[in-house]
Structures are given as structure tokens and as C-alpha cells.
Amino acid sequence: MPIACPFCLQENAAAALVCAACSRDIAVPASLLAERDDLCRKRDLAREELSRARRELEALKRVKKFRPL
């Protein structure tokens, strides 16, 4: 599957390191890909934690709302 150069939008071979049209570096280092994957995992965990906290807060609000004074 060809990839587009982010600079000139020319299509290049999937394994290309340099754009054939503009000669700019289009390779993404493996360390950046690993960092991106780690950040995505952390983001997903934070979203899950936020969702749990929201559910707990709503449950507490419902209990307080129906608790007689």
C-alpha cells in the first residue's frame, strides 16, 4: 500500500524512507511508533478511569437525591 508524503503529497512505496518527488525524509522511527502506542494505551486507561469515576459520581448523586433527611 503506497504512502503519501506529508510534505508534497506524492505517493511513495510503503517501505520508502525518502520521498521520490521532494527527497524529504518520510520514515517514522520505531521509537516514535512505540511512544505513540504507549501514549494511546495510557489515554485509553485514563478514559476508562474517567468513565468509572463519572458512573460512581452519578450513583452517589442518585443515592443522595433519594436519601430522606
C-alpha distances in whole Angstrom, upper triangle without the diagonal:
4,7,10,13,16,18,18,15,13,10,9,7,6,9,11,14,16,15,16,17,20,20,19,18,15,15,16,19,19,22,21,18,21,24,21,21,25,26,24,26,29,29,28,31,33,32,34,37,37,37,40,42,42,43,46,47,47,49,51,52,53,55,57,57,59,61,65,66
4,7,10,13,15,14,11,10,6,5,5,5,8,9,12,13,11,12,14,16,16,16,15,12,13,15,18,19,22,20,19,22,24,22,22,26,26,25,27,30,29,29,33,34,33,35,38,38,38,41,43,43,44,47,48,48,50,52,53,54,56,58,58,60,62,66,67
4,7,9,12,12,9,8,5,5,6,5,9,8,11,11,10,11,13,14,14,13,13,9,10,12,15,17,20,18,16,20,21,19,20,23,23,22,25,28,27,27,30,32,31,33,36,36,36,39,41,41,42,45,46,46,48,50,51,52,54,56,56,58,60,64,65
4,6,9,8,5,5,4,6,9,9,12,10,12,11,9,11,11,12,13,12,12,9,11,13,17,19,21,19,18,21,22,20,21,25,24,23,26,28,27,28,32,32,31,34,36,36,37,40,41,41,43,45,46,46,49,51,51,52,55,56,56,58,60,64,65
4,5,6,5,5,6,7,10,11,12,10,10,9,6,9,9,9,10,8,9,6,10,12,15,18,20,18,17,21,22,20,22,25,24,24,27,29,28,29,32,33,32,35,37,37,38,41,42,42,44,46,47,47,50,52,52,53,56,57,57,59,61,65,66
4,6,6,8,10,11,14,13,15,13,12,11,9,12,12,11,12,9,10,7,11,11,15,18,19,16,16,20,20,18,20,23,22,22,25,27,25,27,30,30,30,33,35,34,35,38,39,39,41,44,44,45,47,49,49,51,53,54,54,57,59,62,63
4,6,8,11,12,15,16,17,14,13,11,9,12,10,8,10,8,9,9,12,14,17,20,22,19,19,23,23,21,24,26,25,25,29,30,28,30,33,33,33,36,38,37,38,41,42,42,44,47,47,47,50,52,52,53,56,57,57,60,61,65,66
4,5,9,11,14,16,17,14,14,12,9,10,8,7,10,9,12,11,14,16,20,23,25,22,22,26,26,24,26,29,28,28,31,33,31,33,36,36,36,38,41,40,41,44,45,44,47,49,49,50,53,54,54,56,58,59,59,62,64,67,68
4,6,9,13,14,16,14,15,13,9,11,9,10,12,11,13,11,14,16,20,22,24,21,21,25,25,23,25,28,27,26,30,31,30,31,34,35,34,37,39,38,39,42,43,43,45,47,48,48,51,52,52,54,57,57,57,60,62,65,67
4,6,10,12,14,12,13,11,8,8,7,8,11,11,13,11,14,17,20,23,25,23,22,26,27,25,27,30,29,28,32,34,32,33,37,37,36,39,42,41,42,45,46,46,47,50,51,51,53,55,55,57,59,60,60,63,65,68,70
4,7,9,12,10,12,11,8,8,9,11,12,13,13,11,13,16,19,21,24,22,21,25,26,24,25,29,28,27,30,33,31,32,35,36,36,38,41,40,41,44,45,45,47,49,50,50,53,55,55,56,59,60,60,62,64,68,69
4,6,8,6,9,9,6,7,9,11,11,12,12,9,11,14,17,19,22,21,20,23,25,23,24,28,28,27,30,32,31,32,35,36,36,38,41,41,41,44,46,46,47,50,51,51,53,55,56,57,60,61,61,63,65,69,70
4,5,5,9,10,9,9,12,14,13,14,13,11,11,14,17,18,21,20,19,22,24,23,24,27,28,27,29,32,31,32,35,36,36,38,41,41,41,44,46,46,47,50,51,51,53,56,56,57,60,61,62,64,66,69,71
4,6,9,11,11,12,14,16,15,15,13,10,10,12,14,15,18,18,16,19,21,19,20,23,24,23,26,28,28,28,31,33,33,34,37,38,38,40,42,43,44,47,48,48,50,52,53,54,56,58,58,60,62,66,68
4,6,9,11,12,15,16,14,14,12,10,8,11,12,13,17,17,15,18,20,20,20,23,25,24,26,29,29,29,32,34,34,35,38,39,39,42,44,44,45,48,49,50,52,54,55,56,58,59,60,62,64,68,69
4,6,7,8,12,13,11,11,9,7,7,10,13,14,18,17,16,19,21,21,22,25,26,25,28,30,30,31,34,35,35,37,40,40,41,43,45,45,47,49,50,51,53,55,56,57,59,61,61,64,65,69,70
4,7,9,12,12,9,9,6,5,5,8,10,13,15,15,15,18,20,19,21,24,24,25,27,29,29,31,33,34,35,37,39,39,41,43,44,45,47,49,50,51,53,55,55,57,59,60,61,63,65,69,70
4,6,9,8,6,5,5,5,7,11,13,16,18,17,18,21,22,21,23,26,26,27,29,31,31,33,35,36,37,39,41,41,42,45,46,47,49,51,52,53,55,56,57,59,61,62,63,65,67,70,71
4,5,6,5,5,6,6,9,13,15,18,21,19,19,23,24,23,25,28,28,28,31,32,32,33,36,37,37,39,42,42,43,45,47,47,49,51,52,53,55,57,57,59,61,62,62,65,67,70,71
4,6,6,8,10,10,12,16,19,21,24,23,23,26,27,26,28,31,31,31,34,36,35,37,40,41,40,43,45,45,46,49,50,50,52,55,55,56,58,60,60,62,64,65,66,68,70,74,75
4,6,8,11,11,15,18,21,24,26,24,25,28,29,28,30,33,32,32,35,37,36,38,41,41,41,44,46,46,46,49,51,50,52,55,55,56,59,60,60,62,65,65,66,68,70,74,75
4,6,9,10,14,17,19,23,25,23,24,27,27,26,29,32,31,31,34,36,35,37,40,40,40,43,45,44,46,49,49,49,52,54,54,55,58,59,59,61,64,64,65,67,69,72,73
4,7,9,12,15,17,21,22,21,22,25,26,25,28,30,30,31,34,35,35,36,39,40,40,43,44,44,46,48,49,50,52,54,54,55,58,59,60,62,64,65,65,68,69,73,74
4,6,9,12,14,18,20,18,19,23,23,22,25,27,27,27,30,32,31,33,36,36,37,39,41,41,42,45,46,46,49,51,51,52,55,56,56,58,61,61,62,64,66,70,70
4,6,9,11,14,16,15,16,19,19,19,22,24,24,25,27,29,29,31,33,34,34,37,38,39,40,43,44,44,46,48,49,50,52,54,54,56,58,59,60,63,64,68,68
4,7,10,13,15,13,13,17,18,17,19,22,22,22,25,26,26,28,31,31,32,34,36,36,37,40,41,42,44,46,46,47,50,51,52,53,56,57,57,60,61,65,66
4,6,9,12,11,11,14,15,15,17,19,20,20,23,25,25,26,29,30,30,33,34,35,36,39,40,41,43,45,45,47,49,50,51,53,55,56,57,59,61,64,65
4,6,8,7,7,11,12,11,13,16,16,17,19,21,21,23,25,26,27,29,31,32,33,35,36,37,39,41,42,43,45,47,48,49,51,52,53,56,57,61,62
4,5,5,7,9,10,11,13,15,16,17,19,20,21,23,25,26,27,29,31,32,33,35,36,38,40,41,42,44,46,47,48,50,52,53,54,56,57,61,62
4,5,5,6,9,10,11,12,14,15,17,18,20,21,23,24,26,27,29,30,32,33,35,36,38,39,41,42,44,45,46,48,50,51,52,54,56,59,60
4,5,5,6,9,10,11,12,14,15,16,18,20,21,22,24,26,27,28,30,32,33,34,36,38,39,41,42,43,45,47,48,49,51,53,54,57,58
4,5,5,6,9,10,10,12,14,15,16,18,20,21,22,24,25,26,28,30,31,32,34,36,37,39,40,42,43,45,46,47,49,51,52,56,57
4,5,5,6,9,10,11,12,14,15,17,18,20,21,23,24,26,27,29,30,31,33,35,36,37,39,41,42,44,45,46,48,50,51,55,56
4,5,5,6,9,10,11,12,14,15,17,18,20,21,23,24,26,27,29,30,32,33,35,36,38,39,41,42,44,45,47,49,50,53,54
4,5,5,6,9,10,10,12,14,15,16,18,20,21,22,24,26,27,28,30,31,33,34,36,37,39,41,42,43,45,47,48,51,52
4,5,5,6,9,10,10,12,14,15,16,18,20,21,22,24,26,27,29,30,31,33,35,36,37,39,41,42,43,45,46,50,51
4,5,5,6,9,10,11,12,14,15,17,18,20,21,23,24,26,27,29,30,32,33,35,36,38,39,41,42,44,45,49,50
4,5,5,6,9,10,11,12,14,15,17,18,20,21,23,24,26,27,29,30,32,33,35,36,38,39,41,43,43,47,48
4,5,5,6,9,10,10,12,14,15,16,18,20,21,22,24,26,27,28,30,31,33,35,36,37,38,41,42,45,46
4,5,5,6,9,10,10,12,14,15,16,18,20,21,23,24,26,27,29,30,31,33,35,36,37,39,41,44,46
4,5,5,6,9,10,11,12,14,15,17,18,20,21,23,24,26,27,29,30,32,33,35,36,38,39,43,44
4,5,5,6,9,10,10,12,14,15,16,18,20,21,22,24,26,27,28,30,32,33,34,36,37,41,42
4,5,5,6,9,10,10,12,14,15,16,18,20,21,22,24,26,27,29,30,31,33,35,36,40,41
4,5,5,6,9,10,11,12,14,15,17,18,20,21,23,24,26,27,29,30,31,33,35,38,40
4,5,5,6,9,10,11,12,14,15,17,18,20,21,23,24,26,27,29,30,32,33,37,38
4,5,5,6,9,10,10,12,14,15,16,18,20,21,22,24,26,27,28,30,31,35,36
4,5,5,6,9,10,10,12,14,15,16,18,20,21,23,24,26,27,29,30,34,35
4,5,5,6,9,10,11,12,14,15,17,18,20,21,23,24,26,27,29,32,34
4,5,5,6,9,10,11,12,14,15,16,18,20,21,22,24,26,27,31,32
4,5,5,6,9,10,10,12,14,15,16,18,20,21,22,25,26,29,30
4,5,5,6,9,10,11,12,14,15,17,19,20,21,23,24,28,30
4,5,5,6,9,10,11,12,14,15,17,18,20,21,23,26,28
4,5,5,6,9,10,10,12,14,15,16,18,20,21,25,26
4,5,5,6,9,10,10,12,14,15,16,19,20,24,25
4,5,5,6,9,10,11,12,14,15,17,18,22,24
4,5,5,6,9,10,11,12,14,16,16,20,22
4,5,5,6,9,10,11,12,14,15,19,20
4,5,5,6,9,10,10,13,14,18,19
4,5,5,6,9,10,11,12,16,18
4,5,5,6,8,10,10,14,16
4,5,5,6,9,10,13,15
4,5,5,6,9,12,14
4,5,5,6,10,12
4,6,5,8,10
4,6,8,10
4,6,9
4,6
4
